Amino acid sequence: MKTLFASGAALIASFAMGAPALANCFAIPGEAGAQPTVIQGFSVQEATARPGPLQLPPLPEGTGAILCDRDSVVPARNDFKVLLTGLPLMIRAGTADDPTVLSMGIDDGNYSISIMMGSIDDAERSAIIEAVEGFDDGIDEMERWMEENPQ
């Protein structure tokens, strides 16, 4: 997990230093030193809005997390679907000069949330807590859908 954070931090730093315009989502390598890969044509928010479990596109071997650029670091309603794939989700918002990055994962059966870079205010903190508290309801809804729509 430490190498994942090192890779994520390196990616974040590269954008802060004036890298090209941000794409929507990246596959973050699990090994330090490997380069992140833009996930062409993939939006976590669009993919997780579909019923059922998340179907990830093909990712590079060794992908350790997914990082997505958004207007806010507050998790979307269905972001839990990424976590259920076993990959952490990092959400980056702000500007290249002043990014904020939230990292979410599942650790020992519990949601793990941290701010890797930047800061959040009290309203964002409350919204993040509310979003994560809603993940279990979303999981229940997805499981009901899966029972009604066996594959």
N, C-alpha and C positions, 0 to 999 in steps of 0.2 A: 504494500500500500504506500510506503514511503516513496518508492520510485514513481508511482503513479502521480503523487502530489508534486514530485520534482519535475516530471514531464509536463504536468498541467501548469505549474508555476512558470516553466520555461516558455510555454506557449503564450501564456498571459503576458509575460514580460516582452516577448517578441512583438506583440501587437502594441504594447505600450510604447515601444521604441519606433513606431512608425511603419509597421508592416502593411501590406495591402489591405484593402477594405475587407471587413469581416464577412464571412459566409454564415450560413444559418447554423450548421452543426458540424462538428469535427469528431473523428475517432482519435482518442488520445491513447498513445501507446503505453503499455504497462512498464516498459523499460526506459530508463533515463537515456537521453541521447538520441532516441528515435524521433522522427518527425511526425507530427500530427497530420492527419489526412482529412481533407474536406469530404464530407459525405454528400456527394452530388445529388441534388433533387430530393433530399430527405429533410423533413421537418418533424421533430418529435411531437409537437403539438398537433399537427395534422394526423400523424400515424396513430397517436394514442387516442384520438377522438373516435376512431373506428371501434365498433363493438369487438369484444373479445380481447385476448392477449395481444401484446405488441408483436408485430412481425418486423424484426430488424432487417435492413438491407444487408447484403454481404459486407462484412467489415474486415479490415486488414487483420492478418494473424497477429495475435498478441495485443489486441485492443484491450485496454484496461479501464476505459471510461468513455463517456460521450459528453462533449461540451457543446452547449448551444448558446447562441447570442439571442437575447431578448430585450424587450423594453424595460423589464423589471426582473429582479432576482426572485421574486415571489413565485413559488412553484405553481404550475397549472394543475387543474383538477385531476388529470389523468397521468401525471408524471410518475406515479407509483408503478406504472406498467414498465418503465425503463428499469426501475430498481428490481422488479421481479425477474428480469432477464439475468440478473446477477451482476450487472454493470452499474457502477456509480454514475450519477448524472451531475454535471456541473453546469450552472447557469451563469452566464456573464452578461452584465448590463452596464450601462454608463458609456463613457467615451474612451477612446484609446489612451487619452491622457489621464483618465480617472476611472478605471474599471472597478466594478465590484463583482466578485465571483463567489457564489454559493455552491457548496458541494454537498450532495446527498447520497447516502448509501444505506445498506442494511448491515448492521453489525450485531451478531448474536441474537437475531430475530427482532431487533429494535431499529427504528430509523435513526440514522446518524446524520446530523446536519452541522456544517461548519461554514464560516466565512473565511475563504482562503485569501482574499485580497479585498481591500476597500473596507467600507463600513456600511451599516444599515441604521435607519432611525427606528424609533419606537413603533411607528405605524407599520413599517415593513416587517419588523420583528413579530408583531401581532398577526399580520397577514400570513407570514410564513408558518407560524404555529397553527393558525386556523386551517391553512391548506394541508399541512401534514396530518392534522387530526382528522381531516376528511378522507385521507387515503384509505383507511379501513372500510369506510362506507363504499368507496369506489371498488375496492377488492370484492366486497360482498355482491355488488351489482354485477361485476364481471363474472363472478362464479355462477350467479343465477343465469346469466346469459349463456354461459358455457353449458349448463345443465339443459337449457331449453334448445340449444343449438349444438348438439354433439357433432364432433368432426369425424 
